[in-house]
Amino acid sequence: MAQALNIVIVGGGSAGWMSAAAFARALPSGRYRITLIESDEIGTVGVGEATLPHIKTFNDQLGIDEAQFMRETRATFKLGIEFRDWGEPGDRYIHPFGVFGEPWGGVDFQHHWLRARQLGQQVAPFQEYSYAIAACRRNAFEFPHQDRKSVRASYAYAYHFDAGLYADFLRRWAIGRGVRRIEGLVRDISLSESGAIESLTLQSGAHIEGDLFVDCTGFRSLLLGAKLGVPWEDWSQWLPCDRAWAVPCERGAEFTPYTRSTAQTGGWIWRIPLQHRTGNGYVFSSHFISDEQARDVLLGQLDGAPLGEPRLLRFKPGRRVRAWIRNCVAIGLASGFLEPLESTSIFLIQAAVSDLLRLMPSPERGRAVDPRLADEFNRLSDIQYARVRDFLILHYFANRRHGEPLWDYVRSVPIPDTLTHKISLFLGRGHVPYYKDGLFSRDSWLAVLFGQGLMPRAYDRLADNVSAEQVEQLMRWLHQAIASNAAAMPPHTDFVARYCAGVRADAAVMS
Ligand SMILES: Cc1cc2nc3c(=O)[nH]c(=O)nc-3n(C[C@H](O)[C@H](O)[C@H](O)COP(=O)(O)OP(=O)(O)OC[C@H]3O[C@@H](n4cnc5c(N)ncnc54)[C@H](O)[C@@H]3O)c2cc1C
């Protein structure tokens, strides 16, 4: 009989169960055996309710029924994130999961918009050329249209969900497809002479042997960090928030199809609407505000009565310098955490899971994993983390909240060269670099660059090939098309209620 590779996942939070479910779906069962160990005693971090659109692909690949998933995780739709008071107090903008305008004459939309302004034409604010933003402003939702050329197809969507219920959902799904679950606390880790992990000893005394170990133990990073000693790279000089109070509250009247992030003196507050409650948290820097003050500010800004006591979470922004060494790969918080702004952690789990699947060691070599696979995984992981890091820093760095110590500090700190390049390219020519790998897209960068109040001095001269009259007409037409179509969208509340009740998606849209 052909040899099988024993994969042992340690940790049953979102990272552990997303890994287990994806492995169970993709790997041939005769060649790979999957075991997951989780400890009821320790529990999960229990937050992580806002996602990016990639999560839909993940669920679709597992063959999960969307309406059932939404019912069971009490999910709502998410079209983007609204940033309040981030540029300066009173500012508002949305980072949508969709595009701004469309390219004309092969030139990106922002150049035409900049040119139209410079020509003195009547142009609406940049944000008004996004269909996803128009939907957010109306608290409306519908599925993207089938006709890819329609403005109604110019966006994607993600979810807000209950993280604990999502892990439960995936646990049931994965166990149903052959994943072996062991409840127990890992007490000891044995290494071979070559430094590879051989087995784990549980509190009960049981020994679990494996070939490939996936560390999903959260901030503890029990295998990769604590046992194998892979160092942590600290990014707190750029991202100074290191704590968060989290508390759910009763659902308020406003049922937004977007997450809200409101800047505060000591950090920012998230608001995430679910079907049965609203998730809230104050992410703050302990150097600039005390725990007690942050807690009071958060409790003063809830939509409804708190459902329980606020929980304090501590973290250090950064990541392990290598996510994979020898036969151990860390996924989730065990490999890194920047901060919850822009909801990137679950995406980073998903990206790591799909990279690991592509680079999965073959069963024949057992524990002697080919180091080239690890090198490639680490290269991809470096790209992902660096891209997210730069995007997050932009929100802090490009602020105009003068006279507030946290915000003055983040404006003054030298930023990574990669981010300096992006900002200066944008300011000089309105350009935003495209990426083949990693987050975020051009339109995401545009949303935040313009949203934080940065304005390019010039535009791509190729835009001059489109006549001024034509640009004026196209701008007017697009603005009108977005406004009139968005006005016909159903309210988000109704859409969620009908969809979860089993009303067909197209019927939910048409009614
Ligand atoms: C304040 C805050 C807000 C966040 N908001 C978002 C968000 O909106 N969107 C987003 O995408 N992400 C968010 N995240 C990140 C998100 O919560 C995590 O990425 C996600 O939950 C995955 O966590 P995890 O599975 O890596 O770790 P955990 O949930 O901590 O799970 C760790 C697992 O390891 C097990 N374990 C640990 N030690 C042992 C041991 N010795 N033996 C056996 N088992 C063990 C535990 O029992 C548990 O099952 C947020 C994080 C924080 C801190």
The ligand as a Tripos MOL2 file, in Angstrom:
@<TRIPOS>MOLECULE
LIG
   53    58     1     0     0
SMALL
NO_CHARGES

@<TRIPOS>ATOM
      1 C1         -8.9340   42.2320   18.5000 C.3       1 LIG1
      2 C2         -8.9260   41.3500   17.2940 C.ar      1 LIG1
      3 C3         -9.8700   41.5550   16.2770 C.ar      1 LIG1
      4 C4         -9.8350   40.7610   15.1190 C.ar      1 LIG1
      5 N1        -10.7280   41.0140   14.1180 N.ar      1 LIG1
      6 C5        -10.5950   40.3290   12.9470 C.ar      1 LIG1
      7 C6        -11.4660   40.5830   11.8490 C.ar      1 LIG1
      8 O1        -12.3970   41.3810   11.9250 O.2       1 LIG1
      9 N2        -11.2560   39.8960   10.7000 N.ar      1 LIG1
     10 C7        -10.2600   38.9790   10.5660 C.ar      1 LIG1
     11 O2        -10.0810   38.4120    9.4860 O.2       1 LIG1
     12 N3         -9.4880   38.6760   11.6170 N.ar      1 LIG1
     13 C8         -9.6190   39.3180   12.7890 C.ar      1 LIG1
     14 N4         -8.8160   39.0170   13.8370 N.ar      1 LIG1
     15 C9         -7.9100   37.8710   13.7210 C.3       1 LIG1
     16 C10        -8.7050   36.5810   13.8950 C.3       1 LIG1
     17 O3         -9.3500   36.5820   15.1270 O.3       1 LIG1
     18 C11        -7.7770   35.3890   13.7950 C.3       1 LIG1
     19 O4         -6.9910   35.4840   12.6550 O.3       1 LIG1
     20 C12        -8.5680   34.1160   13.6830 C.3       1 LIG1
     21 O5         -9.5040   34.0200   14.6940 O.3       1 LIG1
     22 C13        -7.6670   32.9130   13.7280 C.3       1 LIG1
     23 O6         -7.1750   32.6800   14.9830 O.3       1 LIG1
     24 P1         -6.3060   31.3790   15.1910 P.3       1 LIG1
     25 O7         -7.1070   30.1990   14.7810 O.co2     1 LIG1
     26 O8         -4.9840   31.5920   14.5650 O.co2     1 LIG1
     27 O9         -6.0610   31.3660   16.7690 O.3       1 LIG1
     28 P2         -7.0680   31.0700   17.9850 P.3       1 LIG1
     29 O10        -8.4590   31.4230   17.6750 O.co2     1 LIG1
     30 O11        -6.4250   31.7100   19.1800 O.co2     1 LIG1
     31 O12        -7.0080   29.4850   18.1580 O.3       1 LIG1
     32 C14        -5.9240   28.8550   18.7820 C.3       1 LIG1
     33 C15        -6.2620   27.4010   18.9910 C.3       1 LIG1
     34 O13        -5.1010   26.7480   19.4850 O.3       1 LIG1
     35 C16        -5.4810   25.8850   20.5450 C.3       1 LIG1
     36 N5         -4.3290   25.7070   21.4340 N.ar      1 LIG1
     37 C17        -3.4830   26.6450   21.9150 C.ar      1 LIG1
     38 N6         -2.5550   26.0690   22.7130 N.ar      1 LIG1
     39 C18        -2.8250   24.7430   22.7080 C.ar      1 LIG1
     40 C19        -2.2420   23.6210   23.3420 C.ar      1 LIG1
     41 N7         -1.1900   23.7440   24.1730 N.pl3     1 LIG1
     42 N8         -2.7770   22.4010   23.1220 N.ar      1 LIG1
     43 C20        -3.8530   22.2530   22.3110 C.ar      1 LIG1
     44 N9         -4.4510   23.2740   21.6880 N.ar      1 LIG1
     45 C21        -3.9450   24.5020   21.8960 C.ar      1 LIG1
     46 C22        -6.6380   26.6040   21.2150 C.3       1 LIG1
     47 O14        -7.4110   25.7170   21.9580 O.3       1 LIG1
     48 C23        -7.3720   27.1210   19.9770 C.3       1 LIG1
     49 O15        -8.2100   26.1210   19.4980 O.3       1 LIG1
     50 C24        -8.8660   39.7470   15.0040 C.ar      1 LIG1
     51 C25        -7.9660   39.5100   16.0440 C.ar      1 LIG1
     52 C26        -7.9790   40.3070   17.1770 C.ar      1 LIG1
     53 C27        -6.9900   40.0390   18.2820 C.3       1 LIG1
@<TRIPOS>BOND
     1     1     2 1
     2     2     3 ar
     3     2    52 ar
     4     3     4 ar
     5     4     5 ar
     6     4    50 ar
     7     5     6 ar
     8     6     7 ar
     9     6    13 1
    10     7     8 2
    11     7     9 ar
    12     9    10 ar
    13    10    11 2
    14    10    12 ar
    15    12    13 ar
    16    13    14 ar
    17    14    15 1
    18    14    50 ar
    19    15    16 1
    20    16    17 1
    21    16    18 1
    22    18    19 1
    23    18    20 1
    24    20    21 1
    25    20    22 1
    26    22    23 1
    27    23    24 1
    28    24    25 2
    29    24    26 1
    30    24    27 1
    31    27    28 1
    32    28    29 2
    33    28    30 1
    34    28    31 1
    35    31    32 1
    36    32    33 1
    37    33    34 1
    38    33    48 1
    39    34    35 1
    40    35    36 1
    41    35    46 1
    42    36    37 ar
    43    36    45 ar
    44    37    38 ar
    45    38    39 ar
    46    39    40 ar
    47    39    45 ar
    48    40    41 1
    49    40    42 ar
    50    42    43 ar
    51    43    44 ar
    52    44    45 ar
    53    46    47 1
    54    46    48 1
    55    48    49 1
    56    50    51 ar
    57    51    52 ar
    58    52    53 1
@<TRIPOS>SUBSTRUCTURE
     1 LIG1         1 GROUP 0 **** ****
